Amino acid sequence: MTLGHNGGPSLEGGVSWRKHCWSAARERLLPTLPIEVVRLRVKRAQARWRFR
């Protein structure tokens, strides 16, 4: 169960354990980002910076 419509903090117990499990699983699944993803993120960040 979450608070409000914006996905606020869970009212259930064990939140920190679930966060740890999800973080560890994600890290094992994708230990390093592919270079294409990194290049895309850098390009997007540079484009946003120019429009400020």
PyRosetta script that sets phi, psi and omega in degrees:
from pyrosetta import init, pose_from_sequence

init()
pose = pose_from_sequence("MTLGHNGGPSLEGGVSWRKHCWSAARERLLPTLPIEVVRLRVKRAQARWRFR")
pose.set_psi(1, 138.1)
pose.set_omega(1, 179.0)
pose.set_phi(2, -121.0)
pose.set_psi(2, 158.6)
pose.set_omega(2, 177.4)
pose.set_phi(3, -84.5)
pose.set_psi(3, 136.7)
pose.set_omega(3, 172.2)
pose.set_phi(4, 63.2)
pose.set_psi(4, -177.4)
pose.set_omega(4, -177.6)
pose.set_phi(5, -84.8)
pose.set_psi(5, -11.7)
pose.set_omega(5, -173.3)
pose.set_phi(6, -98.1)
pose.set_psi(6, 16.4)
pose.set_omega(6, 176.8)
pose.set_phi(7, 69.6)
pose.set_psi(7, 45.1)
pose.set_omega(7, -180.0)
pose.set_phi(8, -63.6)
pose.set_psi(8, -171.7)
pose.set_omega(8, -175.9)
pose.set_phi(9, -63.5)
pose.set_psi(9, 146.8)
pose.set_omega(9, -179.4)
pose.set_phi(10, -72.8)
pose.set_psi(10, 145.0)
pose.set_omega(10, 176.4)
pose.set_phi(11, -94.1)
pose.set_psi(11, -3.9)
pose.set_omega(11, -179.7)
pose.set_phi(12, -82.5)
pose.set_psi(12, 155.2)
pose.set_omega(12, 176.7)
pose.set_phi(13, -74.3)
pose.set_psi(13, 163.1)
pose.set_omega(13, 175.2)
pose.set_phi(14, 79.5)
pose.set_psi(14, 20.7)
pose.set_omega(14, -177.3)
pose.set_phi(15, -62.6)
pose.set_psi(15, -45.5)
pose.set_omega(15, -177.4)
pose.set_phi(16, -65.4)
pose.set_psi(16, -34.7)
pose.set_omega(16, 178.3)
pose.set_phi(17, -66.8)
pose.set_psi(17, -44.1)
pose.set_omega(17, 178.5)
pose.set_phi(18, -63.2)
pose.set_psi(18, -40.1)
pose.set_omega(18, 178.5)
pose.set_phi(19, -62.0)
pose.set_psi(19, -43.1)
pose.set_omega(19, 177.8)
pose.set_phi(20, -60.8)
pose.set_psi(20, -46.1)
pose.set_omega(20, -178.7)
pose.set_phi(21, -62.2)
pose.set_psi(21, -44.9)
pose.set_omega(21, 179.7)
pose.set_phi(22, -65.3)
pose.set_psi(22, -41.8)
pose.set_omega(22, 179.6)
pose.set_phi(23, -63.7)
pose.set_psi(23, -43.7)
pose.set_omega(23, 179.9)
pose.set_phi(24, -65.6)
pose.set_psi(24, -41.9)
pose.set_omega(24, 179.8)
pose.set_phi(25, -64.2)
pose.set_psi(25, -41.7)
pose.set_omega(25, 179.5)
pose.set_phi(26, -64.5)
pose.set_psi(26, -40.7)
pose.set_omega(26, 179.8)
pose.set_phi(27, -63.7)
pose.set_psi(27, -40.2)
pose.set_omega(27, 177.5)
pose.set_phi(28, -68.3)
pose.set_psi(28, -35.4)
pose.set_omega(28, -178.0)
pose.set_phi(29, -70.7)
pose.set_psi(29, -43.6)
pose.set_omega(29, -174.7)
pose.set_phi(30, -136.3)
pose.set_psi(30, 76.5)
pose.set_omega(30, -175.4)
pose.set_phi(31, -63.3)
pose.set_psi(31, -36.6)
pose.set_omega(31, 177.1)
pose.set_phi(32, -134.0)
pose.set_psi(32, 145.6)
pose.set_omega(32, 179.0)
pose.set_phi(33, -76.1)
pose.set_psi(33, 142.0)
pose.set_omega(33, 174.6)
pose.set_phi(34, -61.4)
pose.set_psi(34, 148.1)
pose.set_omega(34, -176.6)
pose.set_phi(35, -59.5)
pose.set_psi(35, -31.2)
pose.set_omega(35, 179.4)
pose.set_phi(36, -64.4)
pose.set_psi(36, -39.1)
pose.set_omega(36, 179.0)
pose.set_phi(37, -66.4)
pose.set_psi(37, -42.3)
pose.set_omega(37, 179.1)
pose.set_phi(38, -62.1)
pose.set_psi(38, -45.7)
pose.set_omega(38, 179.9)
pose.set_phi(39, -61.9)
pose.set_psi(39, -41.0)
pose.set_omega(39, 178.6)
pose.set_phi(40, -62.9)
pose.set_psi(40, -42.6)
pose.set_omega(40, -179.9)
pose.set_phi(41, -66.3)
pose.set_psi(41, -39.7)
pose.set_omega(41, 177.8)
pose.set_phi(42, -64.9)
pose.set_psi(42, -44.3)
pose.set_omega(42, 179.6)
pose.set_phi(43, -60.8)
pose.set_psi(43, -44.3)
pose.set_omega(43, 179.5)
pose.set_phi(44, -64.3)
pose.set_psi(44, -41.8)
pose.set_omega(44, 179.4)
pose.set_phi(45, -64.9)
pose.set_psi(45, -39.9)
pose.set_omega(45, 179.0)
pose.set_phi(46, -66.1)
pose.set_psi(46, -38.5)
pose.set_omega(46, 179.1)
pose.set_phi(47, -64.9)
pose.set_psi(47, -41.2)
pose.set_omega(47, 178.4)
pose.set_phi(48, -67.0)
pose.set_psi(48, -36.7)
pose.set_omega(48, -179.0)
pose.set_phi(49, -66.4)
pose.set_psi(49, -36.8)
pose.set_omega(49, -179.0)
pose.set_phi(50, -66.6)
pose.set_psi(50, -27.0)
pose.set_omega(50, -176.7)
pose.set_phi(51, -88.1)
pose.set_psi(51, 5.6)
pose.set_omega(51, 178.7)
pose.set_phi(52, -85.2)
pose.dump_pdb("model.pdb")
